[in-house]
């Protein structure tokens, strides 16, 4: 996962978050395995 701060204006902050498809797939698979037990 990559987190990049794109804009800072006083109290307003903007971020860009990049998550790979493999990481999402792994997390979903692990969660489904937990729910099956």
CHARMM-style PDB file with segment names, atoms N, HN, CA, C and O in Angstrom:
ATOM      1  N   UNK     1       0.854  -1.159   0.000  1.00  0.00      PROA
ATOM      2  CA  UNK     1       0.000   0.000   0.000  1.00  0.00      PROA
ATOM      3  C   UNK     1       0.905   1.228   0.000  1.00  0.00      PROA
ATOM      4  O   UNK     1       1.880   1.300   0.748  1.00  0.00      PROA
ATOM      5  N   UNK     2       0.565   2.183  -0.846  1.00  0.00      PROA
ATOM      6  HN  UNK     2      -0.227   2.124  -1.454  1.00  0.00      PROA
ATOM      7  CA  UNK     2       1.326   3.423  -0.912  1.00  0.00      PROA
ATOM      8  C   UNK     2       0.408   4.583  -0.559  1.00  0.00      PROA
ATOM      9  O   UNK     2      -0.713   4.671  -1.061  1.00  0.00      PROA
ATOM     10  N   UNK     3       0.882   5.468   0.297  1.00  0.00      PROA
ATOM     11  HN  UNK     3       1.793   5.397   0.705  1.00  0.00      PROA
ATOM     12  CA  UNK     3       0.129   6.634   0.720  1.00  0.00      PROA
ATOM     13  C   UNK     3       0.936   7.869   0.369  1.00  0.00      PROA
ATOM     14  O   UNK     3       2.090   7.996   0.779  1.00  0.00      PROA
ATOM     15  N   UNK     4       0.330   8.791  -0.398  1.00  0.00      PROA
ATOM     16  HN  UNK     4      -0.607   8.687  -0.732  1.00  0.00      PROA
ATOM     17  CA  UNK     4       1.000  10.008  -0.812  1.00  0.00      PROA
ATOM     18  C   UNK     4       0.124  11.198  -0.473  1.00  0.00      PROA
ATOM     19  O   UNK     4      -1.052  11.236  -0.834  1.00  0.00      PROA
ATOM     20  N   UNK     5       0.696  12.168   0.220  1.00  0.00      PROA
ATOM     21  HN  UNK     5       1.652  12.137   0.514  1.00  0.00      PROA
ATOM     22  CA  UNK     5      -0.046  13.381   0.544  1.00  0.00      PROA
ATOM     23  C   UNK     5      -0.003  14.286  -0.682  1.00  0.00      PROA
ATOM     24  O   UNK     5       1.074  14.672  -1.136  1.00  0.00      PROA
ATOM     25  N   UNK     6      -1.187  14.626  -1.221  1.00  0.00      PROA
ATOM     26  HN  UNK     6      -2.062  14.313  -0.852  1.00  0.00      PROA
ATOM     27  CA  UNK     6      -1.244  15.384  -2.463  1.00  0.00      PROA
ATOM     28  C   UNK     6      -1.486  16.869  -2.260  1.00  0.00      PROA
ATOM     29  O   UNK     6      -1.116  17.670  -3.117  1.00  0.00      PROA
ATOM     30  N   UNK     7      -2.105  17.261  -1.136  1.00  0.00      PROA
ATOM     31  HN  UNK     7      -2.406  16.610  -0.439  1.00  0.00      PROA
ATOM     32  CA  UNK     7      -2.418  18.670  -0.932  1.00  0.00      PROA
ATOM     33  C   UNK     7      -2.559  18.947   0.558  1.00  0.00      PROA
ATOM     34  O   UNK     7      -3.153  18.158   1.293  1.00  0.00      PROA
ATOM     35  N   UNK     8      -2.005  20.080   0.998  1.00  0.00      PROA
ATOM     36  HN  UNK     8      -1.523  20.720   0.401  1.00  0.00      PROA
ATOM     37  CA  UNK     8      -2.158  20.529   2.378  1.00  0.00      PROA
ATOM     38  C   UNK     8      -2.565  21.989   2.327  1.00  0.00      PROA
ATOM     39  O   UNK     8      -1.852  22.827   1.777  1.00  0.00      PROA
ATOM     40  N   UNK     9      -3.725  22.285   2.910  1.00  0.00      PROA
ATOM     41  HN  UNK     9      -4.304  21.604   3.358  1.00  0.00      PROA
ATOM     42  CA  UNK     9      -4.213  23.662   2.944  1.00  0.00      PROA
ATOM     43  C   UNK     9      -4.829  23.900   4.319  1.00  0.00      PROA
ATOM     44  O   UNK     9      -6.014  23.641   4.528  1.00  0.00      PROA
ATOM     45  N   UNK    10      -4.023  24.392   5.253  1.00  0.00      PROA
ATOM     46  HN  UNK    10      -3.060  24.603   5.084  1.00  0.00      PROA
ATOM     47  CA  UNK    10      -4.521  24.589   6.608  1.00  0.00      PROA
ATOM     48  C   UNK    10      -4.837  23.253   7.247  1.00  0.00      PROA
ATOM     49  O   UNK    10      -3.962  22.400   7.396  1.00  0.00      PROA
ATOM     50  N   UNK    11      -6.111  23.075   7.627  1.00  0.00      PROA
ATOM     51  HN  UNK    11      -6.822  23.768   7.506  1.00  0.00      PROA
ATOM     52  CA  UNK    11      -6.533  21.812   8.236  1.00  0.00      PROA
ATOM     53  C   UNK    11      -6.993  20.796   7.202  1.00  0.00      PROA
ATOM     54  O   UNK    11      -7.282  19.653   7.555  1.00  0.00      PROA
ATOM     55  N   UNK    12      -7.068  21.183   5.949  1.00  0.00      PROA
ATOM     56  HN  UNK    12      -6.833  22.112   5.663  1.00  0.00      PROA
ATOM     57  CA  UNK    12      -7.492  20.268   4.884  1.00  0.00      PROA
ATOM     58  C   UNK    12      -6.278  19.544   4.314  1.00  0.00      PROA
ATOM     59  O   UNK    12      -5.299  20.168   3.906  1.00  0.00      PROA
ATOM     60  N   UNK    13      -6.362  18.233   4.296  1.00  0.00      PROA
ATOM     61  HN  UNK    13      -7.157  17.727   4.628  1.00  0.00      PROA
ATOM     62  CA  UNK    13      -5.295  17.404   3.747  1.00  0.00      PROA
ATOM     63  C   UNK    13      -5.914  16.442   2.742  1.00  0.00      PROA
ATOM     64  O   UNK    13      -6.996  15.903   2.975  1.00  0.00      PROA
ATOM     65  N   UNK    14      -5.224  16.227   1.623  1.00  0.00      PROA
ATOM     66  HN  UNK    14      -4.345  16.665   1.433  1.00  0.00      PROA
ATOM     67  CA  UNK    14      -5.672  15.271   0.615  1.00  0.00      PROA
ATOM     68  C   UNK    14      -4.585  14.222   0.437  1.00  0.00      PROA
ATOM     69  O   UNK    14      -3.393  14.532   0.443  1.00  0.00      PROA
ATOM     70  N   UNK    15      -5.015  12.979   0.279  1.00  0.00      PROA
ATOM     71  HN  UNK    15      -5.983  12.726   0.274  1.00  0.00      PROA
ATOM     72  CA  UNK    15      -4.091  11.865   0.125  1.00  0.00      PROA
ATOM     73  C   UNK    15      -4.481  11.024  -1.082  1.00  0.00      PROA
ATOM     74  O   UNK    15      -5.656  10.935  -1.437  1.00  0.00      PROA
ATOM     75  N   UNK    16      -3.485  10.410  -1.705  1.00  0.00      PROA
ATOM     76  HN  UNK    16      -2.530  10.483  -1.416  1.00  0.00      PROA
ATOM     77  CA  UNK    16      -3.708   9.419  -2.756  1.00  0.00      PROA
ATOM     78  C   UNK    16      -3.253   8.079  -2.188  1.00  0.00      PROA
ATOM     79  O   UNK    16      -2.125   7.949  -1.712  1.00  0.00      PROA
ATOM     80  N   UNK    17      -4.134   7.087  -2.240  1.00  0.00      PROA
ATOM     81  HN  UNK    17      -5.051   7.193  -2.627  1.00  0.00      PROA
ATOM     82  CA  UNK    17      -3.831   5.768  -1.696  1.00  0.00      PROA
ATOM     83  C   UNK    17      -3.858   4.753  -2.834  1.00  0.00      PROA
ATOM     84  O   UNK    17      -4.832   4.674  -3.582  1.00  0.00      PROA
ATOM     85  N   UNK    18      -2.789   3.984  -2.959  1.00  0.00      PROA
ATOM     86  HN  UNK    18      -1.997   4.048  -2.351  1.00  0.00      PROA
ATOM     87  CA  UNK    18      -2.689   2.962  -3.999  1.00  0.00      PROA
ATOM     88  C   UNK    18      -2.550   1.605  -3.321  1.00  0.00      PROA
ATOM     89  O   UNK    18      -1.617   1.371  -2.553  1.00  0.00      PROA
ATOM     90  N   UNK    19      -3.498   0.711  -3.619  1.00  0.00      PROA
ATOM     91  HN  UNK    19      -4.256   0.901  -4.243  1.00  0.00      PROA
ATOM     92  CA  UNK    19      -3.476  -0.644  -3.071  1.00  0.00      PROA
ATOM     93  C   UNK    19      -3.464  -1.612  -4.252  1.00  0.00      PROA
ATOM     94  O   UNK    19      -4.299  -1.515  -5.150  1.00  0.00      PROA
ATOM     95  N   UNK    20      -2.521  -2.538  -4.244  1.00  0.00      PROA
ATOM     96  HN  UNK    20      -1.842  -2.617  -3.514  1.00  0.00      PROA
ATOM     97  CA  UNK    20      -2.418  -3.480  -5.360  1.00  0.00      PROA
ATOM     98  C   UNK    20      -3.565  -4.485  -5.326  1.00  0.00      PROA
ATOM     99  O   UNK    20      -4.105  -4.793  -4.264  1.00  0.00      PROA
ATOM    100  N   UNK    21      -3.924  -4.982  -6.488  1.00  0.00      PROA
ATOM    101  HN  UNK    21      -3.486  -4.732  -7.351  1.00  0.00      PROA
ATOM    102  CA  UNK    21      -5.006  -5.966  -6.596  1.00  0.00      PROA
ATOM    103  C   UNK    21      -4.643  -7.242  -5.840  1.00  0.00      PROA
ATOM    104  O   UNK    21      -5.515  -7.878  -5.248  1.00  0.00      PROA
ATOM    105  N   UNK    22      -3.376  -7.618  -5.855  1.00  0.00      PROA
ATOM    106  HN  UNK    22      -2.668  -7.101  -6.336  1.00  0.00      PROA
ATOM    107  CA  UNK    22      -2.941  -8.825  -5.145  1.00  0.00      PROA
ATOM    108  C   UNK    22      -3.154  -8.675  -3.641  1.00  0.00      PROA
ATOM    109  O   UNK    22      -3.579  -9.619  -2.975  1.00  0.00      PROA
ATOM    110  N   UNK    23      -2.862  -7.496  -3.108  1.00  0.00      PROA
ATOM    111  HN  UNK    23      -2.517  -6.729  -3.649  1.00  0.00      PROA
ATOM    112  CA  UNK    23      -3.048  -7.263  -1.676  1.00  0.00      PROA
ATOM    113  C   UNK    23      -4.523  -7.329  -1.299  1.00  0.00      PROA
ATOM    114  O   UNK    23      -4.876  -7.900  -0.267  1.00  0.00      PROA
ATOM    115  N   UNK    24      -5.378  -6.754  -2.123  1.00  0.00      PROA
ATOM    116  HN  UNK    24      -5.092  -6.291  -2.961  1.00  0.00      PROA
ATOM    117  CA  UNK    24      -6.821  -6.796  -1.866  1.00  0.00      PROA
ATOM    118  C   UNK    24      -7.316  -8.240  -1.926  1.00  0.00      PROA
ATOM    119  O   UNK    24      -8.080  -8.672  -1.063  1.00  0.00      PROA
ATOM    120  N   UNK    25      -6.887  -8.974  -2.929  1.00  0.00      PROA
ATOM    121  HN  UNK    25      -6.266  -8.622  -3.629  1.00  0.00      PROA
ATOM    122  CA  UNK    25      -7.291 -10.369  -3.073  1.00  0.00      PROA
ATOM    123  C   UNK    25      -6.860 -11.218  -1.891  1.00  0.00      PROA
ATOM    124  O   UNK    25      -7.622 -12.057  -1.411  1.00  0.00      PROA
ATOM    125  N   UNK    26      -5.635 -11.003  -1.420  1.00  0.00      PROA
ATOM    126  HN  UNK    26      -5.016 -10.322  -1.810  1.00  0.00      PROA
ATOM    127  CA  UNK    26      -5.134 -11.751  -0.263  1.00  0.00      PROA
ATOM    128  C   UNK    26      -5.958 -11.457   0.983  1.00  0.00      PROA
ATOM    129  O   UNK    26      -6.290 -12.371   1.738  1.00  0.00      PROA
ATOM    130  N   UNK    27      -6.287 -10.201   1.200  1.00  0.00      PROA
ATOM    131  HN  UNK    27      -6.017  -9.458   0.586  1.00  0.00      PROA
ATOM    132  CA  UNK    27      -7.066  -9.836   2.388  1.00  0.00      PROA
ATOM    133  C   UNK    27      -8.470 -10.428   2.330  1.00  0.00      PROA
ATOM    134  O   UNK    27      -8.996 -10.889   3.344  1.00  0.00      PROA
ATOM    135  N   UNK    28      -9.072 -10.416   1.152  1.00  0.00      PROA
ATOM    136  HN  UNK    28      -8.645 -10.042   0.329  1.00  0.00      PROA
ATOM    137  CA  UNK    28     -10.413 -10.991   1.002  1.00  0.00      PROA
ATOM    138  C   UNK    28     -10.365 -12.499   1.242  1.00  0.00      PROA
ATOM    139  O   UNK    28     -11.218 -13.046   1.941  1.00  0.00      PROA
ATOM    140  N   UNK    29      -9.374 -13.166   0.665  1.00  0.00      PROA
ATOM    141  HN  UNK    29      -8.681 -12.722   0.097  1.00  0.00      PROA
ATOM    142  CA  UNK    29      -9.238 -14.618   0.845  1.00  0.00      PROA
ATOM    143  C   UNK    29      -9.038 -14.976   2.310  1.00  0.00      PROA
ATOM    144  O   UNK    29      -9.653 -15.919   2.809  1.00  0.00      PROA
ATOM    145  N   UNK    30      -8.188 -14.235   2.999  1.00  0.00      PROA
ATOM    146  HN  UNK    30      -7.688 -13.469   2.594  1.00  0.00      PROA
ATOM    147  CA  UNK    30      -7.940 -14.504   4.416  1.00  0.00      PROA
ATOM    148  C   UNK    30      -9.194 -14.290   5.242  1.00  0.00      PROA
ATOM    149  O   UNK    30      -9.475 -15.070   6.152  1.00  0.00      PROA
ATOM    150  N   UNK    31      -9.944 -13.258   4.942  1.00  0.00      PROA
ATOM    151  HN  UNK    31      -9.716 -12.625   4.203  1.00  0.00      PROA
ATOM    152  CA  UNK    31     -11.172 -12.978   5.698  1.00  0.00      PROA
ATOM    153  C   UNK    31     -12.215 -14.064   5.453  1.00  0.00      PROA
ATOM    154  O   UNK    31     -12.903 -14.479   6.386  1.00  0.00      PROA
ATOM    155  N   UNK    32     -12.342 -14.529   4.213  1.00  0.00      PROA
ATOM    156  HN  UNK    32     -11.784 -14.192   3.455  1.00  0.00      PROA
ATOM    157  CA  UNK    32     -13.292 -15.597   3.910  1.00  0.00      PROA
ATOM    158  C   UNK    32     -12.915 -16.887   4.632  1.00  0.00      PROA
ATOM    159  O   UNK    32     -13.792 -17.613   5.100  1.00  0.00      PROA
ATOM    160  N   UNK    33     -11.620 -17.176   4.723  1.00  0.00      PROA
ATOM    161  HN  UNK    33     -10.908 -16.586   4.342  1.00  0.00      PROA
ATOM    162  CA  UNK    33     -11.168 -18.363   5.454  1.00  0.00      PROA
ATOM    163  C   UNK    33     -11.534 -18.252   6.930  1.00  0.00      PROA
ATOM    164  O   UNK    33     -11.941 -19.238   7.543  1.00  0.00      PROA
ATOM    165  N   UNK    34     -11.391 -17.059   7.503  1.00  0.00      PROA
ATOM    166  HN  UNK    34     -11.059 -16.257   7.004  1.00  0.00      PROA
ATOM    167  CA  UNK    34     -11.755 -16.850   8.911  1.00  0.00      PROA
ATOM    168  C   UNK    34     -13.247 -17.072   9.124  1.00  0.00      PROA
ATOM    169  O   UNK    34     -13.650 -17.665  10.125  1.00  0.00      PROA
ATOM    170  N   UNK    35     -14.058 -16.606   8.203  1.00  0.00      PROA
ATOM    171  HN  UNK    35     -13.731 -16.124   7.390  1.00  0.00      PROA
ATOM    172  CA  UNK    35     -15.506 -16.718   8.348  1.00  0.00      PROA
ATOM    173  C   UNK    35     -15.991 -18.154   8.187  1.00  0.00      PROA
ATOM    174  O   UNK    35     -17.031 -18.516   8.737  1.00  0.00      PROA
ATOM    175  N   UNK    36     -15.257 -18.973   7.445  1.00  0.00      PROA
ATOM    176  HN  UNK    36     -14.413 -18.679   6.998  1.00  0.00      PROA
ATOM    177  CA  UNK    36     -15.644 -20.363   7.242  1.00  0.00      PROA
ATOM    178  C   UNK    36     -15.446 -21.197   8.498  1.00  0.00      PROA
ATOM    179  O   UNK    36     -16.083 -22.239   8.650  1.00  0.00      PROA
ATOM    180  N   UNK    37     -14.592 -20.767   9.384  1.00  0.00      PROA
ATOM    181  HN  UNK    37     -14.074 -19.920   9.261  1.00  0.00      PROA
ATOM    182  CA  UNK    37     -14.275 -21.567  10.578  1.00  0.00      PROA
ATOM    183  C   UNK    37     -15.295 -21.430  11.645  1.00  0.00      PROA
ATOM    184  OT1 UNK    37     -15.166 -22.042  12.706  1.00  0.00      PROA
TER     185      UNK     37
END
